[in-house]
Structures are given as structure tokens and as C-alpha cells.
Amino acid sequence: MVLQALVDHKGRFTNINVGWPGKVHDARVFRNSGLFRWLQEGIYFPDQKITVGDVEMPIVILGDPAYPLIPWLMKPYTGALDSDKELFNYRLSKCRMVVECAFGRLKGGWRSLLTHSDLSETNIPIVI
């Protein structure tokens, strides 16, 4: 079963989506989520911006290559890359480590997530 989550820059889970079978592609789960609709409609980060140095930037979420490229979703470059794109991917990967660490803490605290569950597929989302 797929557990899709949005994690903030401090490693806190801010949104989860659970219940899709594990064979469903991550991008399909995402496109059918409430989070996707809220982001598309500008409800999740309404007109929020951050300032980095002297540059004002919109808030975006980070995804892996499976996700679509959308103005509010950054993902790594794929294919043949020049040095600038490789550097961008490296820095994006470093930022995404916050997400990996958050899932690591979740799995460490809830070891039962790593094993087969005897719960019915209907009850798993409720438990999570």
C-alpha cells in the first residue's frame, strides 16, 4: 500500500495520503490526491513567498523523477546532463534528504510499517 507524504523543511509530516495499492504509480496517486488539488488551486500555499538572499521566490515542493514537472513542484533533471544540471540535481538531492530522514524516523518509531500486516486493506489507512 502506498503512503505518500509531504514533509516540511524541518522534517515534519504536513500531509499524508494512504490507501492506494502498492502497484499504482506514485504520479497517479499524487494526481488523484487532495494535496494535488489544493496545490493546483493555490489553496495549500496561498501567495506565500520566501526570500533567499535578495530574491523573492514562491514556495515549491520537491519530488523525485516519477512526479510531473509543474511550476510548484521541482524535480531533478533526467537524461544527458551538463555540469549546471548535475549541480542542480545534487543540491536538490541534498534538500530531499530531509524527506528521507523523516521517513527513516517514521520507520524507526513504527517498526510494524516494515512488516506484512494482517489488517484488511480497508483498515490499514485508518490505522496509519
C-alpha positions in Angstrom: 0.0 0.0 0.0 1.3 3.4 -0.9 1.9 6.0 1.8 2.6 9.4 0.2 3.6 12.3 2.4 4.5 15.9 2.3 7.3 16.8 4.7 8.3 20.4 5.5 11.9 21.7 5.7 12.1 20.7 9.4 11.2 17.0 8.6 7.6 17.3 9.9 4.8 15.5 8.1 2.3 18.1 6.9 0.1 16.0 4.7 -0.4 12.2 4.1 -2.3 10.2 1.5 -2.7 6.5 2.1 -4.9 3.7 0.7 -3.7 3.2 -2.9 -2.4 -0.3 -3.8 1.3 -0.6 -4.0 1.3 -1.3 -7.7 -0.2 2.1 -8.5 2.4 4.6 -9.8 3.4 7.4 -7.5 2.5 10.1 -10.0 -1.0 8.7 -10.4 -1.5 8.6 -6.6 -0.3 12.2 -6.4 -2.5 13.5 -9.2 -5.6 12.0 -7.5 -4.8 13.3 -4.1 -6.4 16.2 -2.3 -2.9 17.7 -1.9 -2.6 18.0 -5.7 -5.9 19.7 -6.0 -5.1 22.1 -3.2 -1.7 22.9 -4.8 -3.3 23.4 -8.3 -5.9 25.7 -6.9 -3.3 27.7 -4.9 -5.0 26.8 -1.6 -2.1 25.0 0.1 0.5 27.8 -0.2 -1.8 30.8 -1.0 0.5 33.5 -2.3 3.3 32.7 0.2 6.8 33.5 -0.9 10.2 33.2 0.8 13.2 35.4 0.4 16.6 33.8 -0.3 19.3 36.4 -0.3 17.8 39.2 -2.2 15.5 37.0 -4.3 11.8 36.5 -3.5 10.7 33.0 -4.5 7.4 31.1 -4.5 7.2 28.1 -2.2 7.6 24.8 -4.1 7.6 21.1 -3.2 10.3 18.7 -4.1 9.7 15.5 -5.9 11.6 12.6 -7.4 11.8 11.9 -11.2 8.4 10.0 -11.0 6.5 13.2 -10.5 5.4 15.6 -13.1 7.2 18.9 -13.7 4.7 21.6 -12.5 5.5 25.3 -11.6 5.1 24.5 -7.9 6.9 21.1 -8.0 10.7 20.8 -8.5 12.2 17.6 -9.7 15.6 16.5 -10.9 16.7 16.8 -14.5 16.9 13.5 -16.4 18.9 12.4 -19.5 22.2 13.7 -20.6 23.2 16.5 -18.2 25.6 19.3 -18.4 27.5 20.4 -15.3 24.9 23.0 -14.3 22.1 20.5 -14.3 24.2 18.0 -12.4 24.9 20.6 -9.8 21.2 21.4 -9.6 20.3 17.7 -9.1 23.0 17.4 -6.4 21.6 20.3 -4.5 18.0 19.2 -4.9 19.0 15.7 -3.7 20.6 17.3 -0.6 17.3 19.1 0.1 15.3 15.9 -0.4 17.4 14.2 2.3 15.1 15.9 4.9 12.3 13.8 3.5 14.3 10.6 3.5 15.3 11.2 7.2 11.7 11.9 8.1 10.6 8.5 6.6 13.6 6.9 8.4 12.4 8.2 11.7 8.8 7.1 11.0 10.0 3.6 10.2 12.3 3.5 13.3 9.4 4.5 15.6 6.8 2.3 13.9 8.7 -0.9 13.1 5.3 -2.5 12.2 5.3 -0.5 9.0 8.2 -2.6 7.7 6.4 -6.0 8.0 3.4 -7.6 6.5 0.2 -6.5 8.1 -2.7 -8.8 8.9 -5.1 -5.9 8.7 -7.6 -5.7 5.9 -6.8 -3.2 3.2 -9.8 -1.2 4.3 -8.4 -0.8 7.9 -4.8 0.0 7.0 -5.4 3.6 6.1 -7.4 4.1 9.3 -4.5 2.7 11.4 -1.9 4.8 9.6 
